[in-house]
Structures are given as structure tokens and as C-alpha cells.
Amino acid sequence: MRARDLIRQATPALEAAGIDTARLDAELLVAHAIGIERSRLFLDDPELDAAQRERAEALLAARAEHRIPVAQLVGAWWFDGHELEVTADVLVPRPETELLVERTAELAPHGAGVIDVGTGSGAIAIALAARRPDLTITASDVSEAALAVARRNAAAVARAERTSSAPPATEEVRSAPWLAPIAFQHASLLGAWRGEVVISNPPYVEDDWRAQASPELAHEPELALYAGADGLDVIRALVAQCAAHAEVALVLLEHGHQQGAAIRDLLAEAGFPDPITEPDLAGHDRMTWARRG
Ligand SMILES: C[S@@+](CC[C@H](N)C(=O)[O-])C[C@H]1O[C@@H](n2cnc3c(N)ncnc32)[C@H](O)[C@@H]1O
């Protein structure tokens, strides 16, 4: 069977399973089963051999029947132009989080120490390191399993651009001048880190949301998603720590679209005046940031 025929056949089955991105998902999974870039599907329309077809059908079934996210099935996803490894131990990086990276890259003082709290796959820390090589970045997470993925991603992205193919020898990924150094910390919230800029896409979903969440969400780590009755437990504790550390001058937080006002109040009460909430491309409030001093 040719790739295009399999995709044509699989798309209605994915649609029937309630998947909005059925055609795209079918293309990504078939391309992955063949071992080619998605763009090659249209240029070459390759014939699948038996093993490739078996792989493709297993992936399509896992997507339709178990609603496993495509990123977990193919083991990778794109964020801010970087291809990152994704496993069930990390949140699949979302495109709206690029706003947090973009704003931090604009606002962080030259040479600042920055912590990415809840780094997950390392998406934010890595994207920021590539945009702002002058920063010193700490990627921190309470999940050791997530940190292992973040470490591999940082090393892979660094390697991809290094002239030498030798992997970084130490815990800290130091590469060519185009990528800021990234250190890793296994800790809750700020841990032992001290510096000027705190960024985070923390868990912010209300506990009750579980009942109505999409089936895909059930495959992502609970620790990455849920944060108490109003979804603000982690943010509340993080803002309190930021307030207590005098060096912290800039805080940027991603949050749910109905949490902007609550987070502005939290930041203002903690001594970060005039917080600003910004919408994502869909027009939903997505992140809030504030400075002090
Ligand atoms: C929403 S995910 C964000 C992952 C990644 N930064 C991204 O944007 O794709 C939240 C992350 O916060 C971590 N986390 C949850 N509670 C935490 C805490 N108290 N301290 C540090 N990290 C925490 C989770 O393990 C998870 O990796």
C-alpha cells in the first residue's frame, strides 16, 4: 500500500474517534512508521513494506483507541524551532508557551541568572538558552524522570549545533557561544537557586477538571497538570518564594485563561507592582509578568 492511500484510509477512523487533527495525525504517524519526514510523504508517496505497514497500523490504532498523544507515539515534538524528545514523563510542549520564552528573551537583563521552574522536557530553558546566550539558566523540576528527559534534550540541541560531535562531559551543558549554559536542579519550586529572573509554566489546572479533560490529557503526568481546587497551589507557593528572595526582580508565569486576575493580585500583593497579563495567539489570557526594583 502507498502512504497516501493509507493516510486516506486512516483519517476517517481517527475522525470517528473524535480527533480534530485526524489528517495531520495520520500523516505524522505514517511518516514516523516509514522513518521519513512528513514532507517526503507528498514528494515521494512511498510504498510501505510489510514491517512499515504493521508499525503504521499499530500507531494509528494506539492513537484512535487509546488517544495517546502523537508526540508520545513518535517520541518527539517541536518547540520554538527545536525538536525535543517527549516521553510520558513530560508534558508535551505547547506552542502557546513560546510566548513566555519570547517575553523573557525581551525582558531579562543582560547576563541574568534565570530559573525555569517545572522544566519538564526542558523546552523553555532550551529555547531561551538559544535566544539569549548571555543568560545563565537553571532548569529545575521536582520530577527526576522529567529532568532526565530535559538533560537529554539540552545535550542533543547543544550537540546539533556543535562543531565537535563530542557530547558535553558534565551535568552542565556548555556549548558554542550561541547557547547559554544550562544547569539542572532536582527540587521543588526555587530550591537552592538564587538569581534575578523566574519563569515557569507550572501545573495550573483545577483538580475538578480531570472529569472533563480530553482523553489525551490522561496520558500526560498528573504532576505537570493539576494544582489544587483552583489550580493555583503551585503558583501561590512559587510567588511567595519569589517575594522572599530579594534578588528576584522579574517573574513570568504561564497560566489558565481565567487565572490572569488572580495571578495579578498574587504578584501585586507579593510586592511585584503593576503585573501585565498577555493573551496567546487565540486571544486567551495566557501569561502574566511583573518586575520589582
Ligand atoms: C505544565 S508542566 C511544564 C513543562 C515544561 N516547562 C513546558 O512548558 O512544556 C509543569 C512541570 O512542573 C513540574 N512541577 C510540578 N510541581 C512542581 C514543583 N512544586 N516544583 C518544581 N516543579 C514542579 C512538573 O513535574 C512538570 O514537569
The ligand as an ORCA input file, in Angstrom:
! r2SCAN-3c Opt
* xyz 0 1
  C       2.971     22.250     32.854
  S       4.447     21.296     33.015
  C       5.553     22.334     32.124
  C       6.658     21.603     31.425
  C       7.514     22.494     30.509
  N       8.082     23.598     31.248
  C       6.704     23.011     29.351
  O       6.351     24.192     29.367
  O       6.432     22.243     28.420
  C       4.818     21.568     34.713
  C       6.087     20.933     35.243
  O       6.219     21.352     36.605
  C       6.725     20.286     37.381
  N       6.348     20.549     38.770
  C       5.176     20.306     39.403
  N       5.217     20.750     40.674
  C       6.447     21.298     40.854
  C       7.100     21.917     41.958
  N       6.499     22.090     43.116
  N       8.377     22.344     41.797
  C       9.015     22.179     40.604
  N       8.439     21.593     39.530
  C       7.168     21.168     39.649
  C       6.136     19.042     36.765
  O       6.915     17.908     37.073
  C       6.140     19.424     35.274
  O       7.316     18.984     34.652
*
